[in-house]
Amino acid sequence: MFKSFKLYPNQEIGPEALGRTLVEFGYKRGEQVSSEGDFSRRGGIVDIFPFSFELPVRLELDDEKIVSVRAFNPGNGQPLWQHNIVIILPFKPSGRAQAVFSEEFPLKNFVDLNVGDYVVHNQHGIGRFLGMQKVSSGGTAKDHLVIEYDRNEKLFVPVDSMHLVQKYIAFHSRRPKLYRLGSKEWNRVKARTRKGIAKLAWELLSLQAMRMAGKGFKFSTDTEWQADFEKTFPYEETPDQARAAGEVKKDMESLKPMDRLLCGDVGYGKTEVAMRAAFKAVMDNKQVAYLVPTTILAEQHYKNFTSRLKDFPVRVEMLSRFKTASEQRGIIKALAEGGVDIVIGTHRLLSCDVGFKDLGLVIVDEEQRFGVKAKEQLKKFKATIDVMVLTATPIPRTLYMSLMGAKDFSVINTPPENRLPIKTVVVEYDPDLVAQAIKRETGRGGQVFFLHNRIHDLEKVKDSVSRGLNGKIRIAIAHGQMPARQLEEVMSAFINGDIDVLISTMIVESGIDIPNANTIIVDEADTFGLSDLHQLRGRVGRFNRSAYAYFMIGRNRYASLDTSARKRLQAIEEYSGLGAGFNIAMEDLEIRGAGNLLGKEQHGFIMAVGFDLYCRLLREAITNFKKAGVFDESNN
């Protein structure tokens, strides 16, 4: 796993050995090569379409020595150019895509069932999934799920009853207890869990009722200018974007202060929904605060807002370290006097010296990136001011609260038109592979992100990368400790296409949108969190061309990685399809553990019945309380 191999002129390798290795790497042999993962052999000629290549390569062998390695046109077989070296990566088809979305069954689409997984049958308890088997009944053979219980007892579940079975997820690594078929113990456990869950349901509904009772500002219906502004959106609006925008507007037009989570994968258009909400707030003479986790993202949003609003009498400002002290003082004064309509900034916006004349909407981009103090400050807004949180991989508690109805939840599942999955590979670090990836991307006029999250040796990394390239490829460095103006200049140059390769720290993790950058290389990927890896991968693939993400680990380090690091790397490679953010969030929760998600007592209940059934029982309790009229919204 995570290996690669090299092919180059004068290399000693036999065609039989080469063919065996290609098969081990996931390649399929055929008559001709037409797409990635194909190879063919005709005597001493071996054609291969390597993973992450735009064109296939042809190897000419003389006995057991490679004579030449050339790219060629698969349409007519015409040879194109000579390769000095070609690095073959394992071939894996595009990763699984997201099918938190079903509200009725929170986890229905989040997880796939594999042989050996533990499962929960609502009526019989926890068992182990053995696979599918045809069982004859009434002269007809039908597919059944086979589940093994204690003492090797087996339960055969017909596929039309498979909704009663869910994967067992409890956010801990201990093996769960298997139940005996026909025993009363499972019903006792479920009853005890149901009773404990009722307490949490009461608390969640009480919290929701308090929020419902709050009195906020009731925004007006859309103006003509609102329609004019929305027409300036340069892309085709997706149905999910339109629906999410409608849900946000409906919240704003009610007296209840909005507290909505907008979930959508990286690059799926959450920012556009936020822009429309911001414009709507300004039309009612309210101010908007747009809170983002990084200075670079603040700068990019500021440029986007000012560009889109250039034909409207709306003043937008940015408050971050890219502004001088005197500029910041001027912006803060204007905010207090009502001279600024929309302010975009980092946690600097939450400083005690920042005040607003009439704040009406707070937008938070990736809430999990902010510290405890910032989150406490945000809670104060939520009592009377509309708040919208945007996220690609929601923090566990936020996701959970949303699924349970304690927070309003919108989801954007539809990828933008022409969006392609990002081809993802986890592989050992190899300078030749880095050079190959960079040359391929820059050769088609694109740009490359290279992530190395240690500032002190970024210059050494730059020198190492440069050695494998020709002098025409322009390389620059960016990190958070650079002087603000210098960092701003570097990022502007990269955005404008004046830099080919940007070697940086995690400063580019969130929201940076550069359509021409479609290859990202992450060094020491095993040291990053799963949601961080997903966010980094989201920096590419924002254009209608193939994008590539290389997550690299040190040579021979895989054997020494801890279990969590291995799971993170396997998950980021497996869930590489469009819309994988929800899968990533759930996988991250399972790897890291539930922690203080709901407290020790509720965590015990999750362990007893599994997270999916736990969610169903909680939803049932919430529904029962509402039906009983205990939390009738009309009473507020």
Number of C-alpha atoms within 10 A of each C-alpha: 9 17 14 15 13 12 19 18 19 14 14 14 15 15 22 11 10 14 19 11 14 23 16 12 19 15 24 17 17 12 11 16 21 16 16 20 24 23 25 19 19 10 11 16 14 20 25 27 26 23 24 24 20 15 19 23 27 24 22 19 22 17 13 16 18 22 16 20 24 22 23 19 14 17 8 7 11 11 14 13 11 14 15 11 16 20 19 20 23 23 23 17 14 17 19 17 17 21 15 21 16 12 13 12 18 19 24 18 14 22 17 12 13 12 12 13 16 23 24 24 20 16 13 20 25 29 30 23 23 16 15 16 15 14 15 11 8 5 7 8 11 13 15 20 19 20 26 23 20 14 10 12 12 17 18 15 20 16 14 10 10 12 12 14 24 23 25 26 25 24 21 16 11 8 8 19 14 19 19 20 20 9 11 11 14 21 14 11 14 20 12 13 20 17 13 16 24 19 13 16 22 16 13 17 19 15 13 17 17 11 20 18 16 16 14 20 19 17 21 14 14 15 12 8 13 15 11 12 18 16 11 11 13 8 10 9 15 16 14 19 25 13 15 20 21 16 15 25 21 14 19 27 18 15 17 20 26 29 22 20 24 25 25 27 24 27 22 24 19 24 19 16 20 23 22 20 23 23 25 25 24 21 19 16 15 22 24 27 23 24 25 27 22 23 24 27 23 24 24 18 21 20 15 13 20 16 11 15 17 11 10 12 9 16 15 19 22 24 25 22 16 19 14 13 10 9 14 19 15 11 20 22 18 17 23 16 13 17 17 21 26 27 22 25 26 23 18 18 21 17 10 8 11 16 17 20 16 15 23 26 28 25 23 22 25 20 21 17 14 17 11 10 10 16 15 10 13 16 10 10 16 19 20 19 21 26 23 22 23 23 22 29 26 26 19 21 14 19 20 18 17 20 21 21 15 21 20 19 23 21 20 22 22 17 21 20 13 10 17 18 22 23 23 26 25 22 22 23 24 15 13 16 22 19 16 18 22 25 19 17 24 18 11 9 12 18 29 25 25 23 25 20 20 12 15 8 10 19 13 10 18 19 11 12 19 16 11 16 16 10 9 7 15 17 19 17 20 22 19 16 9 12 11 16 13 12 19 17 12 18 22 16 15 23 19 11 17 15 19 24 27 24 23 24 20 19 18 23 21 22 24 22 20 18 16 23 27 26 27 28 24 26 20 17 26 24 14 18 16 27 21 15 21 25 23 24 28 25 25 27 28 24 19 14 15 19 24 25 27 25 25 21 22 14 12 12 12 16 7 9 14 10 9 16 19 14 18 24 24 14 19 24 22 20 22 26 20 24 24 26 28 27 26 26 22 21 23 23 22 18 19 15 16 19 13 11 16 16 10 12 10 18 21 15 20 23 18 22 26 24 22 21 25 22 21 16 20 22 20 16 20 22 13 14 16 14 11 9 12 13 17 12 12 8 9 11
